[in-house]
């Protein structure tokens, strides 16, 4: 199955967990759902082809 989920242990600081829990609550998600959303978003951004990097104008 393509959508089969695998469980694993994630070790993060207590402060980071509290912040993630607050953020998840604000967006009406579970903490696990929030972490999955953030990871999915980061992966989508990483897959985008790199854009052109603007080169600085040469002053004469």
C-alpha angles and dihedrals in degrees: 000000000000095000097047109133124217121212121224139163118260119195115200135153119275090242092054091048092051091051092048090049091052092046092048091050091051090054095042094245134125115252089251090049091051093051090048091049092050093047092047091050092049091050092050091052091047092053094055113106111255114261126226113285110227113241118220116253115255112237117216 
